[in-house]
Amino acid sequence: MVEAEKIFSKISKRMKSSIIRELLKDSTNTSIISFGGGAPDPETFDRKALAKLSQKVLLEEYRIALQYGATEGDSLLKDQFIRILKERHEIEGLDYDNMLITVGSQQALDLMGKIFLDEDSYAMVSHPIYLGAASAFRAYGPKFITIDLEDDGLNINQVEDALKKLDEKGEISKLKFIYTVPNFHNPAGVTMSLEKRKALLKLAHKYDVLVLEDDPYGELRYEGEKIPDIYKLANGEGVVLLNTMSKIMSPGIRIGMIAGDKKIVAKAALAKQGADLCTPTFTQRLVARYLEKGTIFDKMAKAVEIYRRKKNVMLDALDKYVKVDGAKWTKPEGGLFIWVTLPEKYDTMKLFEKAKKVGVSYIPGSAFYIDDRVSSNMRLSFCLPPENQIDEGIRRIGKLIRS
Ligand SMILES: Cc1ncc(COP(=O)(O)O)c(C=O)c1O
């Protein structure tokens, strides 16, 4: 009999089961108040308009929407992304060849890992890091160079020191990219300042290193001024931008995109061919037709209002219930997450089991560190539970922490 364990590949052996996936199971369990997954509030889904459009697309465009499509993606959808990137991000000069449509940005992350990372490569990432990026990259076996996150983004001195060291060792060419989530970081909630974006670019250009900019939350800004994308600041030079419809339209629709240098996009398309031939043509066309209507950002304004209120309810509840010396948390200007730091004696993984018993869940901070350290952090996501449950959930967490 074939023993599967014996024939699994090296890549498969590097894969770890994700605590987030486990926790997402909880988010459908209505008896638990879940601050776990980053799932948008379903009330923000424009379901009636999508139902109507779906029927129209299926009946009138079935020859495209129910057929195989080009690996690179539907040109009508690219037209819409190119328009939006121009209108809302002042990004000019994108052609079809600069863009690949992906199955969410998670696939984009995997493709970036696939085309850039070898076992002797380095990937520079933030600590904490978006768990999905860590899993996507880890499979390809690179060494991670981790950079601390500060309230205004990556610690640029650490970036500079690390680049210098690699250069001195003659290994700078093995550093394939610097991965960053500049807006409303997942899990840390912080946003990279304009100064740091410029400083990061300057260093990246000096050492000829690609910047991988992942921006799923940029449109979910509740306060403060919009800061230009790193891609925009660089005029696209040496930057790949990942974006997604998941947080502003629907994650179930699974539409994301990569924008960047034509050679990188072509290589990623080649890698995608082996993965799935093409992104589902039906959802691509549906999103294209939906975006053509031009109403998405008016609808989004309502979602932004819902999330702004929820975020404030959570911050107020934290002030009210988590009165522990040395505890602090980020006050995000957007996105879906608050990052709580408790005094070091707390292990939020141990606390997590107790929290589940009192009907509340969050993601323990250790999930977001490459080295699986013991962590006194927790990621609280305020997007899914209704406001009264947010207050109640934080009350329960506060009580646990104090006990
Ligand atoms: C920073 C970041 N990148 C990428 C993703 C993947 O999003 P999707 O594949 O739904 O587009 C997420 C999802 O939570 C995220 O937080």
Ligand as a Chemical Component Dictionary entry (heavy atoms), coordinates in Angstrom:
data_LIG
# 
_chem_comp.id                   LIG 
_chem_comp.type                 NON-POLYMER 
_chem_comp.pdbx_formal_charge   0 
_chem_comp.three_letter_code    LIG 
# 
loop_
_chem_comp_atom.comp_id 
_chem_comp_atom.atom_id 
_chem_comp_atom.alt_atom_id 
_chem_comp_atom.type_symbol 
_chem_comp_atom.charge 
_chem_comp_atom.model_Cartn_x 
_chem_comp_atom.model_Cartn_y 
_chem_comp_atom.model_Cartn_z 
_chem_comp_atom.pdbx_ordinal 
LIG C1 C1 C 0 -2.647 41.462 4.021  1  
LIG C2 C2 C 0 -3.502 40.501 3.274  2  
LIG N1 N1 N 0 -3.118 40.083 2.048  3  
LIG C3 C3 C 0 -3.837 39.215 1.340  4  
LIG C4 C4 C 0 -5.031 38.704 1.837  5  
LIG C5 C5 C 0 -5.766 37.692 1.001  6  
LIG O1 O1 O 0 -6.976 38.186 0.586  7  
LIG P1 P1 P 0 -7.819 37.550 -0.593 8  
LIG O2 O2 O 0 -7.140 36.322 -1.060 9  
LIG O3 O3 O 0 -9.168 37.303 -0.034 10 
LIG O4 O4 O 0 -7.829 38.588 -1.649 11 
LIG C6 C6 C 0 -5.481 39.100 3.100  12 
LIG C7 C7 C 0 -6.706 38.528 3.658  13 
LIG O5 O5 O 0 -7.080 38.699 4.772  14 
LIG C8 C8 C 0 -4.701 40.030 3.832  15 
LIG O6 O6 O 0 -5.069 40.450 5.036  16 
# 
loop_
_chem_comp_bond.comp_id 
_chem_comp_bond.atom_id_1 
_chem_comp_bond.atom_id_2 
_chem_comp_bond.value_order 
_chem_comp_bond.pdbx_ordinal 
LIG C1 C2 SING 1  
LIG C2 N1 SING 2  
LIG C2 C8 DOUB 3  
LIG N1 C3 DOUB 4  
LIG C3 C4 SING 5  
LIG C4 C5 SING 6  
LIG C4 C6 DOUB 7  
LIG C5 O1 SING 8  
LIG O1 P1 SING 9  
LIG P1 O2 DOUB 10 
LIG P1 O3 SING 11 
LIG P1 O4 SING 12 
LIG C6 C7 SING 13 
LIG C6 C8 SING 14 
LIG C7 O5 DOUB 15 
LIG C8 O6 SING 16 
# 
